[in-house]
Amino acid sequence: MLDHKYPEPLLNHSIKKLGELGIKKEDITITDSPESPQIGNIVVEVWPYHLDIARVRTIRNDSFISGSITTVELKTNANGEYID
């Protein structure tokens, strides 16, 4: 899971949403940049209102290119608290 230094409530809610998709918490690694990505790895990029889930397709010079699999919406209430 790629984290761009977002607040802990967002990361916790993201982990909860991934758990609802069947991903075990112990299988999730939070990083700002994956080390040694491999073709076929699943990468989740966290944004304030959604998660982008993708699979690594190509690796060039320690960078990766991924193809999107799905996007998961993160819903908030009027106070900005995650509700789903």
Buried (B, 14 or more C-beta within 10 A) or exposed (E): BBBEEEEEEBBEBBBEBBEEEEBEEEEBEEEEEBEEBEEEBBBBBBBEEBBBBBBBEEBEEEEBEBEEEEEBEBEBEEEEEBEE
